Amino acid sequence: METGQVKHHQEDGFKFEPPRKNVTWLVCDMIEKPSRVAQLMGEWLIRGWAKETIFNLKLPMKGRYDEVLQDIENLKIFLIENKVKFKLQAKHLYHDREEITVHIQVLSNISPH
C-alpha cells in the first residue's frame, strides 16, 4: 500500500484527522453502523479533507435497505445544509449483497478546516 501516493492508516477511523488536508480520495470499508459511516464521510467532505470518497454502508439486520436509503438521504441533506455541491452514486453490487457502495465527488471548492 505504501506507494507514495496511497497512505494506509491503521487507526480509529472516527478519531483520525489527516495530517495533511489535501486528500484526493478517501476509501472507507468499516464494519460499523451505516449511519455512523455516512456521517463520518459527510464530516470529511464538509471540512474539505477529501475531494472524493468511496465507501460501503453495511446493510443492518433489520430494515436493511430502507435504513441505508435513509442514511444516504440524511447524508445528502447534511451536505446540502453545509453548502457542498456534490455528485452521489450508490450501487448495490451483485457480488456483495451485504452492503451498498457509495461514491461522492465534491463539485464545489471547500477550504480545509
Biopython code that builds the backbone (N, CA, C, O; Angstrom):
import numpy as np
from Bio.PDB.StructureBuilder import StructureBuilder

atoms = [
    (1, "MET", "N", (0.814, -1.195, 0.000)),
    (1, "MET", "CA", (0.000, 0.000, 0.000)),
    (1, "MET", "C", (0.862, 1.266, 0.000)),
    (1, "MET", "O", (0.432, 2.309, -0.492)),
    (2, "GLU", "N", (2.054, 1.178, 0.539)),
    (2, "GLU", "CA", (2.909, 2.359, 0.600)),
    (2, "GLU", "C", (3.582, 2.600, -0.753)),
    (2, "GLU", "O", (4.698, 2.134, -0.987)),
    (3, "THR", "N", (2.916, 3.311, -1.621)),
    (3, "THR", "CA", (3.434, 3.610, -2.953)),
    (3, "THR", "C", (3.914, 5.041, -3.072)),
    (3, "THR", "O", (4.493, 5.421, -4.090)),
    (4, "GLY", "N", (3.682, 5.828, -2.058)),
    (4, "GLY", "CA", (3.978, 7.245, -2.145)),
    (4, "GLY", "C", (2.733, 8.043, -2.481)),
    (4, "GLY", "O", (2.647, 9.230, -2.166)),
    (5, "GLN", "N", (1.766, 7.394, -3.121)),
    (5, "GLN", "CA", (0.510, 8.062, -3.464)),
    (5, "GLN", "C", (-0.635, 7.602, -2.570)),
    (5, "GLN", "O", (-1.628, 8.312, -2.411)),
    (6, "VAL", "N", (-0.499, 6.424, -1.992)),
    (6, "VAL", "CA", (-1.543, 5.874, -1.133)),
    (6, "VAL", "C", (-0.982, 5.720, 0.269)),
    (6, "VAL", "O", (0.106, 5.174, 0.453)),
    (7, "LYS", "N", (-1.711, 6.193, 1.241)),
    (7, "LYS", "CA", (-1.311, 6.031, 2.642)),
    (7, "LYS", "C", (-2.385, 5.223, 3.356)),
    (7, "LYS", "O", (-3.569, 5.559, 3.303)),
    (8, "HIS", "N", (-1.965, 4.167, 4.017)),
    (8, "HIS", "CA", (-2.875, 3.335, 4.791)),
    (8, "HIS", "C", (-2.632, 3.632, 6.262)),
    (8, "HIS", "O", (-1.520, 3.468, 6.764)),
    (9, "HIS", "N", (-3.687, 4.071, 6.951)),
    (9, "HIS", "CA", (-3.573, 4.395, 8.376)),
    (9, "HIS", "C", (-4.395, 3.387, 9.170)),
    (9, "HIS", "O", (-5.608, 3.288, 8.985)),
    (10, "GLN", "N", (-3.744, 2.646, 10.046)),
    (10, "GLN", "CA", (-4.452, 1.701, 10.903)),
    (10, "GLN", "C", (-4.715, 2.393, 12.239)),
    (10, "GLN", "O", (-3.986, 2.211, 13.214)),
    (11, "GLU", "N", (-5.778, 3.188, 12.248)),
    (11, "GLU", "CA", (-6.159, 3.954, 13.424)),
    (11, "GLU", "C", (-7.669, 3.932, 13.547)),
    (11, "GLU", "O", (-8.368, 3.464, 12.648)),
    (12, "ASP", "N", (-8.164, 4.434, 14.653)),
    (12, "ASP", "CA", (-9.601, 4.569, 14.842)),
    (12, "ASP", "C", (-10.117, 5.586, 13.832)),
    (12, "ASP", "O", (-9.791, 6.770, 13.920)),
    (13, "GLY", "N", (-10.915, 5.134, 12.881)),
    (13, "GLY", "CA", (-11.399, 5.992, 11.814)),
    (13, "GLY", "C", (-12.279, 7.134, 12.285)),
    (13, "GLY", "O", (-12.425, 8.135, 11.583)),
    (14, "PHE", "N", (-12.865, 6.997, 13.460)),
    (14, "PHE", "CA", (-13.737, 8.055, 13.969)),
    (14, "PHE", "C", (-12.959, 9.131, 14.725)),
    (14, "PHE", "O", (-13.503, 10.191, 15.032)),
    (15, "LYS", "N", (-11.701, 8.862, 15.023)),
    (15, "LYS", "CA", (-10.866, 9.836, 15.725)),
    (15, "LYS", "C", (-9.759, 10.405, 14.843)),
    (15, "LYS", "O", (-9.190, 11.453, 15.148)),
    (16, "PHE", "N", (-9.461, 9.716, 13.761)),
    (16, "PHE", "CA", (-8.353, 10.103, 12.891)),
    (16, "PHE", "C", (-8.639, 11.426, 12.190)),
    (16, "PHE", "O", (-9.736, 11.651, 11.678)),
    (17, "GLU", "N", (-7.637, 12.291, 12.177)),
    (17, "GLU", "CA", (-7.673, 13.521, 11.394)),
    (17, "GLU", "C", (-6.429, 13.525, 10.527)),
    (17, "GLU", "O", (-5.320, 13.379, 11.042)),
    (18, "PRO", "N", (-6.591, 13.689, 9.219)),
    (18, "PRO", "CA", (-5.414, 13.615, 8.343)),
    (18, "PRO", "C", (-4.429, 14.739, 8.651)),
    (18, "PRO", "O", (-4.835, 15.884, 8.848)),
    (19, "PRO", "N", (-3.136, 14.417, 8.692)),
    (19, "PRO", "CA", (-2.134, 15.454, 8.973)),
    (19, "PRO", "C", (-2.085, 16.505, 7.865)),
    (19, "PRO", "O", (-1.834, 17.681, 8.125)),
    (20, "ARG", "N", (-2.325, 16.074, 6.638)),
    (20, "ARG", "CA", (-2.402, 16.995, 5.506)),
    (20, "ARG", "C", (-3.848, 17.020, 5.048)),
    (20, "ARG", "O", (-4.482, 15.971, 4.938)),
    (21, "LYS", "N", (-4.365, 18.185, 4.786)),
    (21, "LYS", "CA", (-5.789, 18.320, 4.454)),
    (21, "LYS", "C", (-6.025, 18.409, 2.946)),
    (21, "LYS", "O", (-6.933, 19.110, 2.498)),
    (22, "ASN", "N", (-5.219, 17.708, 2.174)),
    (22, "ASN", "CA", (-5.378, 17.745, 0.719)),
    (22, "ASN", "C", (-5.588, 16.337, 0.144)),
    (22, "ASN", "O", (-5.033, 16.003, -0.903)),
    (23, "VAL", "N", (-6.368, 15.538, 0.813)),
    (23, "VAL", "CA", (-6.643, 14.162, 0.382)),
    (23, "VAL", "C", (-7.534, 14.210, -0.857)),
    (23, "VAL", "O", (-8.566, 14.881, -0.860)),
    (24, "THR", "N", (-7.136, 13.501, -1.900)),
    (24, "THR", "CA", (-7.977, 13.439, -3.095)),
    (24, "THR", "C", (-9.069, 12.391, -2.888)),
    (24, "THR", "O", (-10.255, 12.688, -3.026)),
    (25, "TRP", "N", (-8.665, 11.172, -2.559)),
    (25, "TRP", "CA", (-9.619, 10.070, -2.387)),
    (25, "TRP", "C", (-9.576, 9.548, -0.955)),
    (25, "TRP", "O", (-8.506, 9.323, -0.390)),
    (26, "LEU", "N", (-10.750, 9.365, -0.390)),
    (26, "LEU", "CA", (-10.891, 8.660, 0.886)),
    (26, "LEU", "C", (-11.646, 7.375, 0.584)),
    (26, "LEU", "O", (-12.761, 7.409, 0.062)),
    (27, "VAL", "N", (-11.036, 6.244, 0.914)),
    (27, "VAL", "CA", (-11.651, 4.934, 0.719)),
    (27, "VAL", "C", (-11.945, 4.369, 2.102)),
    (27, "VAL", "O", (-11.056, 4.297, 2.951)),
    (28, "CYS", "N", (-13.188, 3.971, 2.326)),
    (28, "CYS", "CA", (-13.593, 3.523, 3.652)),
    (28, "CYS", "C", (-14.434, 2.255, 3.565)),
    (28, "CYS", "O", (-15.419, 2.199, 2.829)),
    (29, "ASP", "N", (-14.037, 1.247, 4.320)),
    (29, "ASP", "CA", (-14.788, -0.005, 4.381)),
    (29, "ASP", "C", (-14.800, -0.478, 5.824)),
    (29, "ASP", "O", (-14.108, -1.433, 6.179)),
    (30, "MET", "N", (-15.583, 0.189, 6.650)),
    (30, "MET", "CA", (-15.660, -0.124, 8.082)),
    (30, "MET", "C", (-16.830, -1.062, 8.379)),
    (30, "MET", "O", (-17.893, -0.968, 7.767)),
    (31, "ILE", "N", (-16.613, -1.945, 9.308)),
    (31, "ILE", "CA", (-17.715, -2.757, 9.818)),
    (31, "ILE", "C", (-18.321, -1.957, 10.969)),
    (31, "ILE", "O", (-17.907, -2.075, 12.122)),
    (32, "GLU", "N", (-19.306, -1.146, 10.621)),
    (32, "GLU", "CA", (-19.893, -0.199, 11.558)),
    (32, "GLU", "C", (-21.297, 0.131, 11.079)),
    (32, "GLU", "O", (-21.639, -0.119, 9.923)),
    (33, "LYS", "N", (-22.106, 0.690, 11.964)),
    (33, "LYS", "CA", (-23.464, 1.092, 11.587)),
    (33, "LYS", "C", (-23.397, 2.033, 10.389)),
    (33, "LYS", "O", (-22.567, 2.942, 10.361)),
    (34, "PRO", "N", (-24.265, 1.822, 9.400)),
    (34, "PRO", "CA", (-24.210, 2.670, 8.207)),
    (34, "PRO", "C", (-24.436, 4.147, 8.510)),
    (34, "PRO", "O", (-23.871, 5.000, 7.826)),
    (35, "SER", "N", (-25.230, 4.468, 9.497)),
    (35, "SER", "CA", (-25.468, 5.875, 9.835)),
    (35, "SER", "C", (-24.186, 6.546, 10.325)),
    (35, "SER", "O", (-23.938, 7.709, 10.005)),
    (36, "ARG", "N", (-23.379, 5.833, 11.089)),
    (36, "ARG", "CA", (-22.111, 6.403, 11.594)),
    (36, "ARG", "C", (-21.104, 6.612, 10.468)),
    (36, "ARG", "O", (-20.412, 7.629, 10.425)),
    (37, "VAL", "N", (-21.027, 5.642, 9.555)),
    (37, "VAL", "CA", (-20.096, 5.759, 8.432)),
    (37, "VAL", "C", (-20.525, 6.902, 7.513)),
    (37, "VAL", "O", (-19.684, 7.690, 7.078)),
    (38, "ALA", "N", (-21.808, 7.002, 7.216)),
    (38, "ALA", "CA", (-22.303, 8.081, 6.356)),
    (38, "ALA", "C", (-22.001, 9.441, 6.986)),
    (38, "ALA", "O", (-21.571, 10.364, 6.293)),
    (39, "GLN", "N", (-22.222, 9.568, 8.283)),
    (39, "GLN", "CA", (-21.949, 10.826, 8.978)),
    (39, "GLN", "C", (-20.454, 11.163, 8.923)),
    (39, "GLN", "O", (-20.084, 12.315, 8.699)),
    (40, "LEU", "N", (-19.601, 10.159, 9.127)),
    (40, "LEU", "CA", (-18.160, 10.371, 9.076)),
    (40, "LEU", "C", (-17.721, 10.843, 7.689)),
    (40, "LEU", "O", (-16.919, 11.769, 7.574)),
    (41, "MET", "N", (-18.239, 10.218, 6.650)),
    (41, "MET", "CA", (-17.880, 10.617, 5.291)),
    (41, "MET", "C", (-18.339, 12.056, 5.035)),
    (41, "MET", "O", (-17.618, 12.840, 4.416)),
    (42, "GLY", "N", (-19.523, 12.395, 5.507)),
    (42, "GLY", "CA", (-20.026, 13.759, 5.368)),
    (42, "GLY", "C", (-19.133, 14.770, 6.060)),
    (42, "GLY", "O", (-18.879, 15.850, 5.527)),
    (43, "GLU", "N", (-18.652, 14.419, 7.255)),
    (43, "GLU", "CA", (-17.762, 15.316, 8.002)),
    (43, "GLU", "C", (-16.473, 15.565, 7.224)),
    (43, "GLU", "O", (-16.019, 16.705, 7.129)),
    (44, "TRP", "N", (-15.884, 14.518, 6.670)),
    (44, "TRP", "CA", (-14.649, 14.681, 5.889)),
    (44, "TRP", "C", (-14.894, 15.621, 4.714)),
    (44, "TRP", "O", (-14.060, 16.476, 4.415)),
    (45, "LEU", "N", (-16.030, 15.465, 4.050)),
    (45, "LEU", "CA", (-16.298, 16.259, 2.855)),
    (45, "LEU", "C", (-16.592, 17.717, 3.193)),
    (45, "LEU", "O", (-16.100, 18.611, 2.505)),
    (46, "ILE", "N", (-17.378, 17.979, 4.231)),
    (46, "ILE", "CA", (-17.682, 19.386, 4.542)),
    (46, "ILE", "C", (-16.470, 20.119, 5.102)),
    (46, "ILE", "O", (-16.369, 21.340, 4.978)),
    (47, "ARG", "N", (-15.557, 19.384, 5.713)),
    (47, "ARG", "CA", (-14.326, 20.004, 6.229)),
    (47, "ARG", "C", (-13.294, 20.230, 5.136)),
    (47, "ARG", "O", (-12.276, 20.883, 5.362)),
    (48, "GLY", "N", (-13.558, 19.691, 3.953)),
    (48, "GLY", "CA", (-12.615, 19.839, 2.851)),
    (48, "GLY", "C", (-11.410, 18.931, 2.969)),
    (48, "GLY", "O", (-10.383, 19.178, 2.337)),
    (49, "TRP", "N", (-11.520, 17.883, 3.770)),
    (49, "TRP", "CA", (-10.395, 16.971, 3.981)),
    (49, "TRP", "C", (-10.204, 16.029, 2.800)),
    (49, "TRP", "O", (-9.103, 15.519, 2.596)),
    (50, "ALA", "N", (-11.253, 15.789, 2.019)),
    (50, "ALA", "CA", (-11.171, 14.916, 0.854)),
    (50, "ALA", "C", (-12.050, 15.488, -0.256)),
    (50, "ALA", "O", (-13.045, 16.165, 0.004)),
    (51, "LYS", "N", (-11.659, 15.200, -1.500)),
    (51, "LYS", "CA", (-12.421, 15.670, -2.660)),
    (51, "LYS", "C", (-13.406, 14.614, -3.145)),
    (51, "LYS", "O", (-14.458, 14.929, -3.700)),
    (52, "GLU", "N", (-13.045, 13.366, -2.924)),
    (52, "GLU", "CA", (-13.923, 12.262, -3.321)),
    (52, "GLU", "C", (-13.816, 11.161, -2.287)),
    (52, "GLU", "O", (-12.788, 10.988, -1.632)),
    (53, "THR", "N", (-14.898, 10.430, -2.160)),
    (53, "THR", "CA", (-14.867, 9.287, -1.255)),
    (53, "THR", "C", (-15.667, 8.138, -1.854)),
    (53, "THR", "O", (-16.685, 8.338, -2.516)),
    (54, "ILE", "N", (-15.182, 6.952, -1.606)),
    (54, "ILE", "CA", (-15.931, 5.753, -1.944)),
    (54, "ILE", "C", (-15.959, 4.920, -0.672)),
    (54, "ILE", "O", (-14.927, 4.670, -0.048)),
    (55, "PHE", "N", (-17.163, 4.496, -0.301)),
    (55, "PHE", "CA", (-17.309, 3.787, 0.968)),
    (55, "PHE", "C", (-18.471, 2.818, 0.893)),
    (55, "PHE", "O", (-19.345, 2.918, 0.032)),
    (56, "ASN", "N", (-18.453, 1.878, 1.823)),
    (56, "ASN", "CA", (-19.510, 0.877, 1.904)),
    (56, "ASN", "C", (-20.373, 1.129, 3.126)),
    (56, "ASN", "O", (-19.883, 1.450, 4.209)),
    (57, "LEU", "N", (-21.667, 0.975, 2.918)),
    (57, "LEU", "CA", (-22.622, 1.017, 4.027)),
    (57, "LEU", "C", (-23.162, -0.388, 4.198)),
    (57, "LEU", "O", (-23.863, -0.912, 3.332)),
    (58, "LYS", "N", (-22.825, -0.990, 5.327)),
    (58, "LYS", "CA", (-23.257, -2.364, 5.605)),
    (58, "LYS", "C", (-24.765, -2.385, 5.837)),
    (58, "LYS", "O", (-25.304, -1.534, 6.546)),
    (59, "LEU", "N", (-25.428, -3.343, 5.248)),
    (59, "LEU", "CA", (-26.865, -3.472, 5.440)),
    (59, "LEU", "C", (-27.137, -4.047, 6.822)),
    (59, "LEU", "O", (-26.675, -5.144, 7.133)),
    (60, "PRO", "N", (-27.879, -3.326, 7.654)),
    (60, "PRO", "CA", (-28.167, -3.821, 9.008)),
    (60, "PRO", "C", (-29.130, -5.008, 8.957)),
    (60, "PRO", "O", (-29.742, -5.280, 7.924)),
    (61, "MET", "N", (-29.253, -5.700, 10.073)),
    (61, "MET", "CA", (-30.100, -6.889, 10.136)),
    (61, "MET", "C", (-31.589, -6.547, 9.975)),
    (61, "MET", "O", (-32.336, -7.293, 9.341)),
    (62, "LYS", "N", (-32.009, -5.426, 10.547)),
    (62, "LYS", "CA", (-33.419, -5.031, 10.457)),
    (62, "LYS", "C", (-33.567, -3.834, 9.539)),
    (62, "LYS", "O", (-32.734, -2.928, 9.552)),
    (63, "GLY", "N", (-34.617, -3.829, 8.747)),
    (63, "GLY", "CA", (-34.904, -2.707, 7.880)),
    (63, "GLY", "C", (-33.811, -2.449, 6.869)),
    (63, "GLY", "O", (-33.629, -1.316, 6.422)),
    (64, "ARG", "N", (-33.089, -3.475, 6.509)),
    (64, "ARG", "CA", (-31.856, -3.424, 5.733)),
    (64, "ARG", "C", (-31.806, -2.303, 4.694)),
    (64, "ARG", "O", (-31.093, -1.318, 4.884)),
    (65, "TYR", "N", (-32.530, -2.438, 3.638)),
    (65, "TYR", "CA", (-32.443, -1.493, 2.528)),
    (65, "TYR", "C", (-33.011, -0.124, 2.907)),
    (65, "TYR", "O", (-32.421, 0.904, 2.572)),
    (66, "ASP", "N", (-34.142, -0.103, 3.597)),
    (66, "ASP", "CA", (-34.786, 1.166, 3.961)),
    (66, "ASP", "C", (-33.897, 2.014, 4.867)),
    (66, "ASP", "O", (-33.829, 3.233, 4.706)),
    (67, "GLU", "N", (-33.225, 1.382, 5.809)),
    (67, "GLU", "CA", (-32.360, 2.140, 6.714)),
    (67, "GLU", "C", (-31.197, 2.774, 5.961)),
    (67, "GLU", "O", (-30.869, 3.938, 6.194)),
    (68, "VAL", "N", (-30.574, 2.024, 5.064)),
    (68, "VAL", "CA", (-29.446, 2.561, 4.308)),
    (68, "VAL", "C", (-29.913, 3.684, 3.374)),
    (68, "VAL", "O", (-29.209, 4.679, 3.206)),
    (69, "LEU", "N", (-31.088, 3.532, 2.770)),
    (69, "LEU", "CA", (-31.627, 4.620, 1.946)),
    (69, "LEU", "C", (-31.813, 5.883, 2.779)),
    (69, "LEU", "O", (-31.520, 6.982, 2.308)),
    (70, "GLN", "N", (-32.292, 5.739, 4.001)),
    (70, "GLN", "CA", (-32.471, 6.888, 4.887)),
    (70, "GLN", "C", (-31.121, 7.491, 5.270)),
    (70, "GLN", "O", (-30.988, 8.712, 5.345)),
    (71, "ASP", "N", (-30.131, 6.653, 5.509)),
    (71, "ASP", "CA", (-28.787, 7.150, 5.836)),
    (71, "ASP", "C", (-28.215, 7.961, 4.672)),
    (71, "ASP", "O", (-27.597, 9.003, 4.890)),
    (72, "ILE", "N", (-28.415, 7.491, 3.443)),
    (72, "ILE", "CA", (-27.936, 8.220, 2.268)),
    (72, "ILE", "C", (-28.689, 9.543, 2.133)),
    (72, "ILE", "O", (-28.088, 10.569, 1.817)),
    (73, "GLU", "N", (-29.989, 9.523, 2.369)),
    (73, "GLU", "CA", (-30.779, 10.755, 2.304)),
    (73, "GLU", "C", (-30.327, 11.750, 3.368)),
    (73, "GLU", "O", (-30.211, 12.942, 3.085)),
    (74, "ASN", "N", (-30.071, 11.281, 4.579)),
    (74, "ASN", "CA", (-29.576, 12.156, 5.641)),
    (74, "ASN", "C", (-28.224, 12.754, 5.269)),
    (74, "ASN", "O", (-27.959, 13.920, 5.559)),
    (75, "LEU", "N", (-27.366, 11.958, 4.628)),
    (75, "LEU", "CA", (-26.065, 12.445, 4.195)),
    (75, "LEU", "C", (-26.228, 13.544, 3.146)),
    (75, "LEU", "O", (-25.543, 14.565, 3.206)),
    (76, "LYS", "N", (-27.126, 13.339, 2.192)),
    (76, "LYS", "CA", (-27.389, 14.366, 1.178)),
    (76, "LYS", "C", (-27.844, 15.670, 1.836)),
    (76, "LYS", "O", (-27.353, 16.747, 1.495)),
    (77, "ILE", "N", (-28.770, 15.569, 2.765)),
    (77, "ILE", "CA", (-29.281, 16.752, 3.469)),
    (77, "ILE", "C", (-28.150, 17.454, 4.213)),
    (77, "ILE", "O", (-28.049, 18.681, 4.173)),
    (78, "PHE", "N", (-27.310, 16.697, 4.882)),
    (78, "PHE", "CA", (-26.172, 17.247, 5.625)),
    (78, "PHE", "C", (-25.251, 18.027, 4.694)),
    (78, "PHE", "O", (-24.830, 19.135, 5.026)),
    (79, "LEU", "N", (-24.932, 17.458, 3.529)),
    (79, "LEU", "CA", (-24.052, 18.128, 2.582)),
    (79, "LEU", "C", (-24.709, 19.395, 2.030)),
    (79, "LEU", "O", (-24.053, 20.431, 1.920)),
    (80, "ILE", "N", (-25.980, 19.323, 1.688)),
    (80, "ILE", "CA", (-26.696, 20.481, 1.159)),
    (80, "ILE", "C", (-26.761, 21.591, 2.204)),
    (80, "ILE", "O", (-26.529, 22.757, 1.882)),
    (81, "GLU", "N", (-27.075, 21.241, 3.452)),
    (81, "GLU", "CA", (-27.137, 22.238, 4.524)),
    (81, "GLU", "C", (-25.789, 22.930, 4.740)),
    (81, "GLU", "O", (-25.737, 24.072, 5.195)),
    (82, "ASN", "N", (-24.704, 22.233, 4.410)),
    (82, "ASN", "CA", (-23.361, 22.795, 4.557)),
    (82, "ASN", "C", (-22.826, 23.361, 3.242)),
    (82, "ASN", "O", (-21.629, 23.602, 3.086)),
    (83, "LYS", "N", (-23.750, 23.565, 2.301)),
    (83, "LYS", "CA", (-23.448, 24.227, 1.022)),
    (83, "LYS", "C", (-22.372, 23.522, 0.200)),
    (83, "LYS", "O", (-21.559, 24.166, -0.462)),
    (84, "VAL", "N", (-22.379, 22.205, 0.251)),
    (84, "VAL", "CA", (-21.456, 21.404, -0.545)),
    (84, "VAL", "C", (-22.195, 20.944, -1.798)),
    (84, "VAL", "O", (-23.239, 20.297, -1.711)),
    (85, "LYS", "N", (-21.649, 21.280, -2.955)),
    (85, "LYS", "CA", (-22.192, 20.766, -4.210)),
    (85, "LYS", "C", (-21.505, 19.436, -4.464)),
    (85, "LYS", "O", (-20.288, 19.322, -4.322)),
    (86, "PHE", "N", (-22.283, 18.433, -4.838)),
    (86, "PHE", "CA", (-21.722, 17.093, -4.954)),
    (86, "PHE", "C", (-22.467, 16.262, -5.974)),
    (86, "PHE", "O", (-23.582, 16.587, -6.382)),
    (87, "LYS", "N", (-21.821, 15.181, -6.373)),
    (87, "LYS", "CA", (-22.432, 14.144, -7.195)),
    (87, "LYS", "C", (-22.361, 12.866, -6.375)),
    (87, "LYS", "O", (-21.285, 12.486, -5.915)),
    (88, "LEU", "N", (-23.481, 12.206, -6.189)),
    (88, "LEU", "CA", (-23.531, 10.988, -5.377)),
    (88, "LEU", "C", (-24.074, 9.845, -6.222)),
    (88, "LEU", "O", (-25.069, 9.985, -6.933)),
    (89, "GLN", "N", (-23.394, 8.715, -6.121)),
    (89, "GLN", "CA", (-23.842, 7.485, -6.767)),
    (89, "GLN", "C", (-23.829, 6.385, -5.724)),
    (89, "GLN", "O", (-22.917, 6.311, -4.900)),
    (90, "ALA", "N", (-24.836, 5.534, -5.759)),
    (90, "ALA", "CA", (-24.891, 4.395, -4.836)),
    (90, "ALA", "C", (-25.323, 3.158, -5.620)),
    (90, "ALA", "O", (-26.257, 3.200, -6.421)),
    (91, "LYS", "N", (-24.629, 2.076, -5.369)),
    (91, "LYS", "CA", (-24.922, 0.824, -6.071)),
    (91, "LYS", "C", (-24.927, -0.334, -5.083)),
    (91, "LYS", "O", (-24.093, -0.420, -4.181)),
    (92, "HIS", "N", (-25.883, -1.212, -5.283)),
    (92, "HIS", "CA", (-25.904, -2.477, -4.553)),
    (92, "HIS", "C", (-25.291, -3.493, -5.505)),
    (92, "HIS", "O", (-25.975, -4.049, -6.364)),
    (93, "LEU", "N", (-23.996, -3.727, -5.341)),
    (93, "LEU", "CA", (-23.265, -4.575, -6.266)),
    (93, "LEU", "C", (-23.672, -6.035, -6.118)),
    (93, "LEU", "O", (-23.879, -6.525, -5.008)),
    (94, "TYR", "N", (-23.781, -6.704, -7.219)),
    (94, "TYR", "CA", (-24.259, -8.085, -7.234)),
    (94, "TYR", "C", (-23.407, -9.015, -6.381)),
    (94, "TYR", "O", (-23.939, -9.869, -5.673)),
    (95, "HIS", "N", (-22.086, -8.856, -6.443)),
    (95, "HIS", "CA", (-21.186, -9.793, -5.759)),
    (95, "HIS", "C", (-21.151, -9.594, -4.248)),
    (95, "HIS", "O", (-20.660, -10.460, -3.524)),
    (96, "ASP", "N", (-21.664, -8.468, -3.763)),
    (96, "ASP", "CA", (-21.642, -8.233, -2.320)),
    (96, "ASP", "C", (-23.013, -7.773, -1.870)),
    (96, "ASP", "O", (-23.326, -6.583, -1.898)),
    (97, "ARG", "N", (-23.806, -8.703, -1.464)),
    (97, "ARG", "CA", (-25.201, -8.421, -1.133)),
    (97, "ARG", "C", (-25.396, -7.873, 0.267)),
    (97, "ARG", "O", (-26.525, -7.580, 0.661)),
    (98, "GLU", "N", (-24.326, -7.729, 1.022)),
    (98, "GLU", "CA", (-24.434, -7.274, 2.409)),
    (98, "GLU", "C", (-24.122, -5.794, 2.596)),
    (98, "GLU", "O", (-24.095, -5.300, 3.723)),
    (99, "GLU", "N", (-23.887, -5.082, 1.487)),
    (99, "GLU", "CA", (-23.541, -3.668, 1.607)),
    (99, "GLU", "C", (-23.904, -2.898, 0.349)),
    (99, "GLU", "O", (-24.098, -3.471, -0.723)),
    (100, "ILE", "N", (-23.989, -1.587, 0.509)),
    (100, "ILE", "CA", (-24.208, -0.655, -0.592)),
    (100, "ILE", "C", (-22.908, 0.140, -0.751)),
    (100, "ILE", "O", (-22.366, 0.643, 0.234)),
    (101, "THR", "N", (-22.413, 0.254, -1.971)),
    (101, "THR", "CA", (-21.208, 1.029, -2.240)),
    (101, "THR", "C", (-21.624, 2.419, -2.704)),
    (101, "THR", "O", (-22.445, 2.569, -3.609)),
    (102, "VAL", "N", (-21.040, 3.438, -2.062)),
    (102, "VAL", "CA", (-21.401, 4.829, -2.334)),
    (102, "VAL", "C", (-20.164, 5.598, -2.784)),
    (102, "VAL", "O", (-19.082, 5.451, -2.216)),
    (103, "HIS", "N", (-20.343, 6.416, -3.808)),
    (103, "HIS", "CA", (-19.281, 7.304, -4.290)),
    (103, "HIS", "C", (-19.816, 8.724, -4.240)),
    (103, "HIS", "O", (-20.921, 9.001, -4.709)),
    (104, "ILE", "N", (-19.020, 9.625, -3.665)),
    (104, "ILE", "CA", (-19.379, 11.039, -3.650)),
    (104, "ILE", "C", (-18.192, 11.835, -4.176)),
    (104, "ILE", "O", (-17.056, 11.661, -3.733)),
    (105, "GLN", "N", (-18.483, 12.710, -5.128)),
    (105, "GLN", "CA", (-17.490, 13.634, -5.669)),
    (105, "GLN", "C", (-17.944, 15.045, -5.308)),
    (105, "GLN", "O", (-19.070, 15.441, -5.613)),
    (106, "VAL", "N", (-17.064, 15.798, -4.657)),
    (106, "VAL", "CA", (-17.368, 17.190, -4.320)),
    (106, "VAL", "C", (-17.137, 18.031, -5.562)),
    (106, "VAL", "O", (-16.084, 17.941, -6.193)),
    (107, "LEU", "N", (-18.122, 18.852, -5.914)),
    (107, "LEU", "CA", (-18.051, 19.690, -7.105)),
    (107, "LEU", "C", (-17.727, 21.144, -6.777)),
    (107, "LEU", "O", (-17.391, 21.917, -7.674)),
    (108, "SER", "N", (-17.821, 21.523, -5.519)),
    (108, "SER", "CA", (-17.534, 22.898, -5.121)),
    (108, "SER", "C", (-16.191, 22.964, -4.417)),
    (108, "SER", "O", (-15.715, 21.963, -3.881)),
    (109, "ASN", "N", (-15.583, 24.130, -4.415)),
    (109, "ASN", "CA", (-14.323, 24.330, -3.697)),
    (109, "ASN", "C", (-14.611, 24.530, -2.227)),
    (109, "ASN", "O", (-15.390, 25.408, -1.857)),
    (110, "ILE", "N", (-13.995, 23.729, -1.395)),
    (110, "ILE", "CA", (-14.157, 23.827, 0.049)),
    (110, "ILE", "C", (-12.784, 24.036, 0.669)),
    (110, "ILE", "O", (-11.846, 23.298, 0.366)),
    (111, "SER", "N", (-12.664, 25.025, 1.524)),
    (111, "SER", "CA", (-11.397, 25.267, 2.222)),
    (111, "SER", "C", (-11.261, 24.278, 3.361)),
    (111, "SER", "O", (-12.176, 24.156, 4.174)),
    (112, "PRO", "N", (-10.146, 23.567, 3.444)),
    (112, "PRO", "CA", (-9.937, 22.639, 4.557)),
    (112, "PRO", "C", (-9.917, 23.379, 5.890)),
    (112, "PRO", "O", (-9.298, 24.435, 6.023)),
    (113, "HIS", "N", (-10.600, 22.809, 6.866)),
    (113, "HIS", "CA", (-10.561, 23.344, 8.238)),
    (113, "HIS", "C", (-10.712, 22.239, 9.251)),
    (113, "HIS", "O", (-10.703, 22.499, 10.454)),
]
sb = StructureBuilder()
sb.init_structure("model")
sb.init_model(0)
sb.init_chain("A")
sb.init_seg("    ")
for serial, (resi, resn, name, xyz) in enumerate(atoms, 1):
    if name == "N":
        sb.init_residue(resn, " ", resi, " ")
    sb.init_atom(name, np.array(xyz, "f"), 0.0, 1.0, " ", f" {name:<3s}", serial, name[0])
structure = sb.get_structure()
